[in-house]
Amino acid sequence: MKLFRLIDRLHRFTRSFGPDRGEPSGVLLLNCGGLGDTVLFSHVLPKFMALANKGETATVLMRNDGAKTSFLFPKSVSTLTVDFKQLRRLGYRKKILNQLYQANYRMVVHTDFLRHPDLDEALVAAADAPETAAMEPRSWPKYDKALSRNRALYRRLYGSGPALKDKILRWNDFANWLCGMDSSAPKALTPTEQLPEPATKSGPLVLIQPFSAVKLKQSPVALYKKIIQALPEGTDIRLTGAPGDLNSNPDYRPLLDLPGVTFDDSTFEGIMPALRAADLVISVDTAMMHLAVAAGAPTLCLGSAAYVGEIVPYAPETTPPNVRFLYQTMPCEGCLGDCSLPLDRGMFHCVAQLSEETVLAAVREMLET
């Protein structure tokens, strides 16, 4: 048996001898996806917050790396971050388990379809709340037996539909089921009152996010060069990315030699004023794309077909008018990144098939509207 599982057992044993925690209060919502998932979840979070009784606080538990876009959450919600990379370390795990137990939540809701039995579900067990709920989990062959055992953690389980389903629609349906509602899914837009003022600009502003944590989703440098060269003279063109993106993608560095091009490594929160002021944001399917859409920026997504049906493109019900998704349809679309085809010039085959002419035409059309 792995040592961290012994910590879990010890925690369950010792808490039975501790003092009574008193009357439980508050709702804990686990949402343990990445940066993009946090942006998408922010659109449906208000519905889950309705689970809190009068005088209670709703708290969202997130991975620490996914919390960088949680500034989109309503100000009335609390947040709790957990370093999942450290969660197998005995001291850190014990600290987090104790913290969750002592918080004494009335209700714990796991909002994720994809769950890990030894990580996020261990946190549900540690909280030991009288009311618990989750969706039936996505199948994960390596962990299906453990996930099946962990069904006992939840008093209520919701069958959320097929394995491939739009994330926002799945969350919306789950929230409706929990709250006894039948409300439509929200558009993927953050309310204007929660956003900063647009940045001041002296001319056209175009932001380009070519980088992805999954490099196989990145379009070629040659395409971005043609996009930049097609932009109106005098346009303020900013390549956006994390501080290390240019070092890990040196072939994109020559784009900075083109007229008007600079590199912007602002944080997600720090770049929001620029997103709100932008005439166009061009982005690979990544958190920056979701953020640009949420900010109301005219957004062109250069996507893969890997997440068709789940993430990109958004479901028609949730798609706001400021975004346009470009991707090459494939018989194998919806593979969730488990590509069965050989790579094409270091890219997913569907990404490599994106037509330059189609992309350039979309850029022109979106700048003209």
Secondary structure as GFF3:
##gff-version 3
##sequence-region A 1 369
A	DSSP	alpha_helix	3	15	.	.	.	ID=ss1
A	DSSP	beta_strand	27	30	.	.	.	ID=ss2
A	DSSP	alpha_helix	35	49	.	.	.	ID=ss3
A	DSSP	beta_strand	58	63	.	.	.	ID=ss4
A	DSSP	three_ten_helix	66	72	.	.	.	ID=ss5
A	DSSP	beta_strand	78	82	.	.	.	ID=ss6
A	DSSP	three_ten_helix	84	86	.	.	.	ID=ss7
A	DSSP	alpha_helix	90	103	.	.	.	ID=ss8
A	DSSP	beta_strand	107	110	.	.	.	ID=ss9
A	DSSP	alpha_helix	120	127	.	.	.	ID=ss10
A	DSSP	beta_strand	131	135	.	.	.	ID=ss11
A	DSSP	alpha_helix	144	149	.	.	.	ID=ss12
A	DSSP	three_ten_helix	150	153	.	.	.	ID=ss13
A	DSSP	beta_strand	156	158	.	.	.	ID=ss14
A	DSSP	alpha_helix	167	179	.	.	.	ID=ss15
A	DSSP	three_ten_helix	192	194	.	.	.	ID=ss16
A	DSSP	beta_strand	205	209	.	.	.	ID=ss17
A	DSSP	three_ten_helix	215	217	.	.	.	ID=ss18
A	DSSP	alpha_helix	221	230	.	.	.	ID=ss19
A	DSSP	beta_strand	236	240	.	.	.	ID=ss20
A	DSSP	alpha_helix	245	248	.	.	.	ID=ss21
A	DSSP	three_ten_helix	250	257	.	.	.	ID=ss22
A	DSSP	beta_strand	261	264	.	.	.	ID=ss23
A	DSSP	alpha_helix	272	277	.	.	.	ID=ss24
A	DSSP	beta_strand	280	284	.	.	.	ID=ss25
A	DSSP	alpha_helix	287	294	.	.	.	ID=ss26
A	DSSP	beta_strand	299	302	.	.	.	ID=ss27
A	DSSP	three_ten_helix	316	318	.	.	.	ID=ss28
A	DSSP	beta_strand	323	326	.	.	.	ID=ss29
A	DSSP	alpha_helix	349	352	.	.	.	ID=ss30
A	DSSP	alpha_helix	356	368	.	.	.	ID=ss31
###
